[in-house]
Amino acid sequence: MEIHEFWRIVDQARVDAGATAGRFAEAAVAEALVTQLMTLPRNEILDFDDLLGEVIDQLHTPRVALACHLITGFLSDDLFSSFRAGLVGLGRRTVEQIIADPDSLAEHPVVIDIAEGRCERMSLDSEGLLFAASSAYARISDGDEEAFWLAVDARHEAVGSGDALRPEDEPGTADAAPLPEVLPRISALLPPGRWATPNYHRPSQRH
C-alpha cells in the first residue's frame, strides 16, 4: 500500500462519518475507518497499520507533545499515542500542516470548539483510530482479537525486523516545556493554567 492510498482510505472514512460536513467525532471516524478496512485483504490491513505507525511517528515531536498537553490538559505515553491517532483522523492536509507547524492546530475548528467549550477536551484522543486495523482484522477473523497481533509478529519475523529503536539524538518530548512562546497561538487559545497541569509526564514510547 502506498501513502496516497492510506490517505484515501482515511479521507473516505471522514466523509462516511460526516466529519467533512459537520462536527468531528473521533468515534464515528474510527468506526467508519474500521468499516473501510474490513473490505481490504488481510495483508493490506497490515500495510495500513504500518503506514499509520509511520505517520504517527512523524508526529512524535516535542511541540506536538506540548500541543497535546495544552489541548487535553494531560500527557502520558498512551494519551500521546491516541492523540496523534486522533490527529490523523483530521485528514492528510491537516496532518501535513501540523508536521510543518504544530501551532497551526490553534486554527483548526476542533481545537477552537474545545477552547470554547463546544467539544470535550479529549475530542482528539482516539484509541479507536489507533487500533482501527486490529479491530477490522478481528472482525473479519470471527472475532479473534489475537489474529492481528499474530499476523504482525509473523510479518516482522518474515522480514527480520522488530520495533525500531529511537536514536538517542532524535528530538524527544523531554525537550518540550509548557511555555507560551513554544506554541504561542495554542497557548493564547488554551492558556496552560486553564486546565493543563504545570508539569507533565514525558511520553517515552512510540506507537
SEMAR-891525 format. One record per residue (C-alpha): residue number from 0; residue in three letters; x, y, z. Coordinates in steps of 0.5 Angstrom, whole numbers, plus 2048, in hexadecimal, padded with zeros to 3 digits. Layout:
BEGIN
+-----+---------+------+-------+-----+
! num ! residuo ! east ! north !  up !
+-----+---------+------+-------+-----+
! NUM !     ALA !    X !     Y !   Z !
...
+-----+---------+------+-------+-----+
***
This chain:
BEGIN
+-----+---------+------+-------+-----+
! num ! residuo ! east ! north !  up !
+-----+---------+------+-------+-----+
!   0 !     MET !  800 !   800 ! 800 !
!   1 !     GLU !  803 !   807 ! 7FE !
!   2 !     ILE !  802 !   80D ! 803 !
!   3 !     HIS !  7FD !   810 ! 7FE !
!   4 !     GLU !  7F8 !   80A ! 7FF !
!   5 !     PHE !  7F9 !   80A ! 806 !
!   6 !     TRP !  7F6 !   812 ! 806 !
!   7 !     ARG !  7F1 !   810 ! 801 !
!   8 !     ILE !  7EE !   80B ! 806 !
!   9 !     VAL !  7EF !   810 ! 80C !
!  10 !     ASP !  7EB !   815 ! 808 !
!  11 !     GLN !  7E6 !   811 ! 806 !
!  12 !     ALA !  7E4 !   80F ! 80D !
!  13 !     ARG !  7E4 !   816 ! 80F !
!  14 !     VAL !  7DF !   817 ! 809 !
!  15 !     ASP !  7DB !   811 ! 80B !
!  16 !     ALA !  7DB !   813 ! 812 !
!  17 !     GLY !  7D9 !   81A ! 810 !
!  18 !     ALA !  7DF !   81D ! 813 !
!  19 !     THR !  7E0 !   822 ! 80D !
!  20 !     ALA !  7D9 !   825 ! 80D !
!  21 !     GLY !  7D8 !   825 ! 815 !
!  22 !     ARG !  7DB !   825 ! 81C !
!  23 !     PHE !  7E1 !   820 ! 81C !
!  24 !     ALA !  7DF !   81A ! 820 !
!  25 !     GLU !  7E5 !   815 ! 821 !
!  26 !     ALA !  7E1 !   80F ! 823 !
!  27 !     ALA !  7DD !   810 ! 81C !
!  28 !     VAL !  7E3 !   811 ! 818 !
!  29 !     ALA !  7E6 !   80B ! 81C !
!  30 !     GLU !  7E0 !   806 ! 81A !
!  31 !     ALA !  7E0 !   809 ! 813 !
!  32 !     LEU !  7E7 !   807 ! 812 !
!  33 !     VAL !  7E6 !   800 ! 815 !
!  34 !     THR !  7E1 !   7FF ! 810 !
!  35 !     GLN !  7E5 !   801 ! 80A !
!  36 !     LEU !  7EB !   7FD ! 80D !
!  37 !     MET !  7E6 !   7F7 ! 80D !
!  38 !     THR !  7E6 !   7F7 ! 805 !
!  39 !     LEU !  7ED !   7F6 ! 805 !
!  40 !     PRO !  7F1 !   7F0 ! 804 !
!  41 !     ARG !  7F5 !   7EE ! 80B !
!  42 !     ASN !  7FC !   7F0 ! 808 !
!  43 !     GLU !  7F9 !   7F7 ! 806 !
!  44 !     ILE !  7F6 !   7F8 ! 80D !
!  45 !     LEU !  7FD !   7F6 ! 810 !
!  46 !     ASP !  800 !   7FB ! 80B !
!  47 !     PHE !  7FB !   801 ! 80D !
!  48 !     ASP !  7FD !   800 ! 814 !
!  49 !     ASP !  805 !   800 ! 812 !
!  50 !     LEU !  803 !   807 ! 80F !
!  51 !     LEU !  7FF !   809 ! 815 !
!  52 !     GLY !  805 !   808 ! 819 !
!  53 !     GLU !  80A !   80C ! 814 !
!  54 !     VAL !  805 !   812 ! 814 !
!  55 !     ILE !  804 !   812 ! 81C !
!  56 !     ASP !  80C !   811 ! 81C !
!  57 !     GLN !  80C !   818 ! 818 !
!  58 !     LEU !  808 !   81B ! 81E !
!  59 !     HIS !  80D !   819 ! 823 !
!  60 !     THR !  810 !   81F ! 825 !
!  61 !     PRO !  811 !   824 ! 82B !
!  62 !     ARG !  80C !   829 ! 828 !
!  63 !     VAL !  806 !   824 ! 826 !
!  64 !     ALA !  807 !   821 ! 82D !
!  65 !     LEU !  806 !   828 ! 830 !
!  66 !     ALA !  800 !   829 ! 82C !
!  67 !     CYS !  7FD !   823 ! 82F !
!  68 !     HIS !  7FF !   826 ! 836 !
!  69 !     LEU !  7FB !   82C ! 834 !
!  70 !     ILE !  7F5 !   82A ! 831 !
!  71 !     THR !  7F4 !   824 ! 835 !
!  72 !     GLY !  7F7 !   826 ! 83C !
!  73 !     PHE !  7FA !   820 ! 83D !
!  74 !     LEU !  800 !   81C ! 83A !
!  75 !     SER !  802 !   815 ! 83A !
!  76 !     ASP !  805 !   80F ! 836 !
!  77 !     ASP !  7FE !   80C ! 834 !
!  78 !     LEU !  7FB !   813 ! 833 !
!  79 !     PHE !  800 !   816 ! 82F !
!  80 !     SER !  800 !   810 ! 82A !
!  81 !     SER !  7F8 !   810 ! 82A !
!  82 !     PHE !  7F8 !   818 ! 829 !
!  83 !     ARG !  7FD !   817 ! 823 !
!  84 !     ALA !  7F8 !   812 ! 820 !
!  85 !     GLY !  7F2 !   817 ! 821 !
!  86 !     LEU !  7F6 !   81C ! 81D !
!  87 !     VAL !  7F7 !   817 ! 817 !
!  88 !     GLY !  7EF !   817 ! 818 !
!  89 !     LEU !  7EF !   81E ! 816 !
!  90 !     GLY !  7F2 !   81C ! 80F !
!  91 !     ARG !  7F8 !   81D ! 80B !
!  92 !     ARG !  7F8 !   824 ! 80A !
!  93 !     THR !  7F8 !   826 ! 811 !
!  94 !     VAL !  7FD !   821 ! 813 !
!  95 !     GLU !  802 !   824 ! 80E !
!  96 !     GLN !  800 !   82B ! 811 !
!  97 !     ILE !  802 !   828 ! 818 !
!  98 !     ILE !  808 !   825 ! 816 !
!  99 !     ALA !  80A !   82B ! 813 !
! 100 !     ASP !  808 !   830 ! 819 !
! 101 !     PRO !  804 !   82C ! 81F !
! 102 !     ASP !  802 !   833 ! 821 !
! 103 !     SER !  7FD !   833 ! 81B !
! 104 !     LEU !  7F9 !   82F ! 81F !
! 105 !     ALA !  7F6 !   835 ! 822 !
! 106 !     GLU !  7F2 !   837 ! 81C !
! 107 !     HIS !  7EF !   830 ! 81B !
! 108 !     PRO !  7E7 !   830 ! 81C !
! 109 !     VAL !  7E8 !   82A ! 821 !
! 110 !     VAL !  7ED !   82E ! 826 !
! 111 !     ILE !  7E9 !   834 ! 825 !
! 112 !     ASP !  7E3 !   830 ! 827 !
! 113 !     ILE !  7E7 !   82D ! 82D !
! 114 !     ALA !  7E9 !   834 ! 82F !
! 115 !     GLU !  7E2 !   837 ! 82F !
! 116 !     GLY !  7DF !   831 ! 833 !
! 117 !     ARG !  7DB !   82E ! 82D !
! 118 !     CYS !  7DF !   828 ! 82D !
! 119 !     GLU !  7E2 !   824 ! 832 !
! 120 !     ARG !  7EA !   825 ! 834 !
! 121 !     MET !  7EB !   81D ! 832 !
! 122 !     SER !  7E8 !   81E ! 82B !
! 123 !     LEU !  7EE !   81D ! 827 !
! 124 !     ASP !  7F0 !   817 ! 82C !
! 125 !     SER !  7EE !   811 ! 827 !
! 126 !     GLU !  7F0 !   809 ! 829 !
! 127 !     GLY !  7EB !   807 ! 824 !
! 128 !     LEU !  7EF !   80A ! 81F !
! 129 !     LEU !  7F6 !   808 ! 822 !
! 130 !     PHE !  7F3 !   801 ! 822 !
! 131 !     ALA !  7EF !   801 ! 81C !
! 132 !     ALA !  7F3 !   7FC ! 818 !
! 133 !     SER !  7F3 !   7F7 ! 81D !
! 134 !     SER !  7EB !   7F8 ! 81E !
! 135 !     ALA !  7EA !   7F7 ! 817 !
! 136 !     TYR !  7EE !   7F1 ! 817 !
! 137 !     ALA !  7EB !   7EE ! 81D !
! 138 !     ARG !  7E4 !   7EF ! 81A !
! 139 !     ILE !  7E6 !   7EB ! 813 !
! 140 !     SER !  7E9 !   7E6 ! 817 !
! 141 !     ASP !  7E3 !   7E3 ! 81B !
! 142 !     GLY !  7E4 !   7E8 ! 821 !
! 143 !     ASP !  7EB !   7E5 ! 822 !
! 144 !     GLU !  7EF !   7EB ! 825 !
! 145 !     GLU !  7F6 !   7E7 ! 825 !
! 146 !     ALA !  7F6 !   7E6 ! 81E !
! 147 !     PHE !  7F8 !   7ED ! 81C !
! 148 !     TRP !  7FE !   7ED ! 821 !
! 149 !     LEU !  800 !   7E6 ! 81F !
! 150 !     ALA !  800 !   7E9 ! 818 !
! 151 !     VAL !  804 !   7EF ! 81A !
! 152 !     ASP !  809 !   7EA ! 81D !
! 153 !     ALA !  809 !   7E6 ! 817 !
! 154 !     ARG !  80B !   7EC ! 813 !
! 155 !     HIS !  810 !   7EE ! 817 !
! 156 !     GLU !  813 !   7E7 ! 817 !
! 157 !     ALA !  813 !   7E7 ! 810 !
! 158 !     VAL !  817 !   7ED ! 80E !
! 159 !     GLY !  81B !   7EC ! 814 !
! 160 !     SER !  81A !   7F3 ! 818 !
! 161 !     GLY !  817 !   7F4 ! 81E !
! 162 !     ASP !  815 !   7FB ! 821 !
! 163 !     ALA !  81A !   800 ! 81F !
! 164 !     LEU !  81E !   804 ! 825 !
! 165 !     ARG !  81D !   80B ! 825 !
! 166 !     PRO !  824 !   80E ! 824 !
! 167 !     GLU !  827 !   812 ! 82B !
! 168 !     ASP !  828 !   818 ! 827 !
! 169 !     GLU !  821 !   819 ! 824 !
! 170 !     PRO !  81D !   81E ! 827 !
! 171 !     GLY !  818 !   81C ! 82C !
! 172 !     THR !  813 !   81E ! 831 !
! 173 !     ALA !  817 !   81F ! 836 !
! 174 !     ASP !  81A !   825 ! 832 !
! 175 !     ALA !  813 !   828 ! 833 !
! 176 !     ALA !  811 !   82D ! 838 !
! 177 !     PRO !  80A !   830 ! 839 !
! 178 !     LEU !  80C !   837 ! 838 !
! 179 !     PRO !  807 !   83C ! 834 !
! 180 !     GLU !  80D !   83E ! 82F !
! 181 !     VAL !  80E !   837 ! 82C !
! 182 !     LEU !  806 !   837 ! 82A !
! 183 !     PRO !  804 !   83E ! 82A !
! 184 !     ARG !  7FD !   83D ! 827 !
! 185 !     ILE !  7FB !   837 ! 82A !
! 186 !     SER !  7FE !   83A ! 831 !
! 187 !     ALA !  7F9 !   840 ! 830 !
! 188 !     LEU !  7F3 !   83C ! 82E !
! 189 !     LEU !  7F4 !   837 ! 834 !
! 190 !     PRO !  7F9 !   83A ! 839 !
! 191 !     PRO !  7FD !   835 ! 83D !
! 192 !     GLY !  7FA !   837 ! 843 !
! 193 !     ARG !  7F3 !   836 ! 841 !
! 194 !     TRP !  7F3 !   82E ! 842 !
! 195 !     ALA !  7F9 !   82C ! 840 !
! 196 !     THR !  7FE !   829 ! 846 !
! 197 !     PRO !  804 !   82D ! 847 !
! 198 !     ASN !  809 !   827 ! 845 !
! 199 !     TYR !  807 !   821 ! 841 !
! 200 !     HIS !  80A !   81A ! 841 !
! 201 !     ARG !  80F !   819 ! 83B !
! 202 !     PRO !  80C !   814 ! 836 !
! 203 !     SER !  811 !   80F ! 834 !
! 204 !     GLN !  80F !   80A ! 82F !
! 205 !     ARG !  80C !   80B ! 828 !
! 206 !     HIS !  806 !   807 ! 825 !
+-----+---------+------+-------+-----+
***
